[in-house]
Amino acid sequence: MSCWSLEHIPDQSGRTVLVTGATSGLGLASAIALAGCGARVLLTARDRERGKAALTRVRKEGGPGAELIELDLADLDSVRNAAADVRERTGNALHVLMNNAGVMGTPPRFTVDGFELQIGTNHLGHAALTWLLMPALRAAGTPQRAARVVTLSSLAHRGGGLDVDDLHFARRRYLPSTAYSASKLANLLFATELDRRLRAEGADVISVAAHPGLADTDLLGNSMRLRSRLLGALSGPINKLITQPVRAGMLPQLYAATAAQVRGGDYIGPDRLGETRGHPGAAQPSAAAADVVLARRLWERTAAATSVQPDPK
């Protein structure tokens, strides 16, 4: 893994990749990189106009094999429609699902389905999408080259805050940072539980998690702008001071999506300065993220909340 970079991405010709949240930041940069290596890239966007702009950029900077999928992870009807669209367009064959989209540090808000916005978008929407696309991932995977689900977590998962019996803070005081940490812990728990179940049934699909360290994306700025215009203005200089560029932050998830050395259950992050920056390396999950019982309970609560049939069961 030492010094792995974009130049090490193997040829992606003939492979179809879905990247959620591909209108900016890590998702857009990943989509451009994958298209540039020959992949057919399906990029999702909640806003059609932003999606069209991102699509134009991916085709210009990456390659012509890019398409737009409308998806709002905060609306389960949209998730179902997007999954059906993907399966139809791809002939029910998807090689990589990159669960990249996310929101951070929002005030108390709820999804269309009544979920707390951060857990609803970052975890529940992605879990539902993954389960609905599993038939297409199974169809694309082979014993020689398994299909992959790559789920983006964060260093913030170490903040804990996840209560599977109170996912939406109905009985607890809502704190934006706590809710974000909970959603990122949920991402990591879901990724590892998904891989355990896929291995148990012998599927030609693996589940991998990744995190970008501290990357110069719009997440911090969007979060601060929700609080005040002044904080939003300050977010840019702060981001530049403490983060690494997006082109470095995207490497762990691209490694997870493409590198031949990757194995199911891996967790990939930057390899230097407490996993805040550097080249892709093995990341260290928190004790809570390695809790098999907690992962199983979250899986069950997620199925009940979304009314989507888990796959694998």
Secondary structure, 3 states (H helix, E strand, C coil): CCCCCHHHCCCCCCCEEEECCCCCHHHHHHHHHHHHCCCEEEEEECCHHHHHHHHHHHHHHCCCCEEEEECCCCCHHHHHHHHHHHHHHCCCCCCEEEECCCCCCCCCCECCCCCEHHHHHHHHHHHHHHHHHHHHHHHHCCCCCCEEEEEECCHHHHHCCCCCCCCCCCCCCCCHHHHHHHHHHHHHHHHHHHHHHHHHHCCCEEEEEECCCCECCCHHHHHHHHHCHHHHHHHHHHHHHHCECHHHHCHHHHHHHHCCCCCCCCEEEEEECCCCEEEEEECCCCCHHHCHHHHHHHHHHHHHHHCCCCCCC
